[in-house]
Amino acid sequence: MIRLTDQEFLDVVEYFRKNYGINLKNKKILIECRMAKELERCKVSNFGDYLKLLKKDSGGDIAGGMVNRLTTNYTYFLREPAHFTLLEEQIFSELLEKKRYGPLYIWCAGCATGEECYTLAMCMDEYQEKNGCTLNARIIATDISEEVLEKAEKGVYPKREIEDIPPSWQEKYCREIKKNSFCVAEELKYNIRFMKHNLMEPLKETGRFDVIFCRNVMIYFDKFSRQRLVSMLEENLNPGGYLFIGHAELLARDETNLEQVHQAVYRKRETI
Ligand SMILES: C[S@@+](CC[C@H](N)C(=O)[O-])C[C@H]1O[C@@H](n2cnc3c(N)ncnc32)[C@H](O)[C@@H]1O
């Protein structure tokens, strides 16, 4: 394993904090372990040379490789299921009525390998079938890691992940493709657009959203970046729209004007 000097470690931490909001302060060993292959790919034998390459990296290849290695992309189908129940039992109906059947705009921010936005698509399909209506929803799913976005777009997953999906959904939305993998039904992909986007920057060319999922992302951020992220998400919500964060995350009162309506669910007030 190639070791980081104290200064190199500080440089990597600062680079990640400044550019992506991610806090790697206590992650020295993790950086050394995960970056070993990346240094090899870039044909350098120490972090000093790697950081020099990063400084000259106009095409984004070096930074992209580092993001692929150092982001935590853990996710699974139907994670924190209470959120999907709430959508199906309450929020979809409320938004449908309010929007008078106009398109529903959903942003899945920090979508990782796509399980979250496909769960959303399954949940919407279920709702439509049960209620005999159409949500006419458009989902934008974003992440900074190109590697995970590629996997998300393919929608192919190892067989063991299918266990997180209820059997009736497996039957409708999953197709076995090889002995050890399955793919999600093509129909689920129709209304999802995958995009590379850094949450430390504004999201361009989209309007406001009715629902934003940004779950288990800010948990990796430093305090300042988290505040910046929360106010950007708030700005991107329609009045009456909902923000879902991870169950282990909590917005401090001084961080937001959103009102908390359920565990890890916030609503933008109609009046602001
Ligand atoms: C732990 S995963 C969460 C996935 C999913 N939302 C869930 O709850 O299961 C966090 C994701 O956030 C992404 N991420 C971290 N910082 C980001 C940033 N600045 N901009 C966009 N995505 C970011 C990571 O690449 C990673 O895929």
The ligand as an SDF file (V2000), in Angstrom:
LIG
                    3D

 27 29  0  0  0  0  0  0  0  0999 V2000
  -24.3240    6.1900    0.0830 C   0  0  0  0  0  0  0  0  0  0  0  0
  -24.8270    6.6200   -1.5270 S   0  0  0  0  0  0  0  0  0  0  0  0
  -26.5760    6.8420   -1.2690 C   0  0  0  0  0  0  0  0  0  0  0  0
  -27.3750    6.2420   -2.3860 C   0  0  0  0  0  0  0  0  0  0  0  0
  -28.8910    6.3730   -2.2130 C   0  0  0  0  0  0  0  0  0  0  0  0
  -29.2850    7.7350   -2.2040 N   0  0  0  0  0  0  0  0  0  0  0  0
  -29.3580    5.6570   -0.9890 C   0  0  0  0  0  0  0  0  0  0  0  0
  -29.7770    6.3060   -0.0170 O   0  0  0  0  0  0  0  0  0  0  0  0
  -29.3070    4.4250   -0.9600 O   0  0  0  0  0  0  0  0  0  0  0  0
  -24.2520    8.3150   -1.6690 C   0  0  0  0  0  0  0  0  0  0  0  0
  -24.0760    8.7680   -3.1030 C   0  0  0  0  0  0  0  0  0  0  0  0
  -23.9040   10.1860   -3.1160 O   0  0  0  0  0  0  0  0  0  0  0  0
  -22.9790   10.5270   -4.1160 C   0  0  0  0  0  0  0  0  0  0  0  0
  -22.3740   11.8440   -3.8390 N   0  0  0  0  0  0  0  0  0  0  0  0
  -21.5120   12.1650   -2.8430 C   0  0  0  0  0  0  0  0  0  0  0  0
  -21.1450   13.4460   -2.9490 N   0  0  0  0  0  0  0  0  0  0  0  0
  -21.7750   13.9510   -4.0260 C   0  0  0  0  0  0  0  0  0  0  0  0
  -21.7850   15.2290   -4.6520 C   0  0  0  0  0  0  0  0  0  0  0  0
  -21.0460   16.2530   -4.2070 N   0  0  0  0  0  0  0  0  0  0  0  0
  -22.5550   15.3810   -5.7480 N   0  0  0  0  0  0  0  0  0  0  0  0
  -23.3020   14.3590   -6.2220 C   0  0  0  0  0  0  0  0  0  0  0  0
  -23.3260   13.1320   -5.6900 N   0  0  0  0  0  0  0  0  0  0  0  0
  -22.5720   12.9260   -4.5920 C   0  0  0  0  0  0  0  0  0  0  0  0
  -21.9550    9.4000   -4.0790 C   0  0  0  0  0  0  0  0  0  0  0  0
  -21.2340    9.2770   -5.2810 O   0  0  0  0  0  0  0  0  0  0  0  0
  -22.8400    8.1830   -3.7610 C   0  0  0  0  0  0  0  0  0  0  0  0
  -23.1670    7.4720   -4.9190 O   0  0  0  0  0  0  0  0  0  0  0  0
  1  2  1  0
  2  3  1  0
  2 10  1  0
  3  4  1  0
  4  5  1  0
  5  6  1  0
  5  7  1  0
  7  8  2  0
  7  9  1  0
 10 11  1  0
 11 12  1  0
 11 26  1  0
 12 13  1  0
 13 14  1  0
 13 24  1  0
 14 15  1  0
 14 23  1  0
 15 16  2  0
 16 17  1  0
 17 18  1  0
 17 23  2  0
 18 19  1  0
 18 20  2  0
 20 21  1  0
 21 22  2  0
 22 23  1  0
 24 25  1  0
 24 26  1  0
 26 27  1  0
M  CHG  2   2   1   9  -1
M  END
$$$$
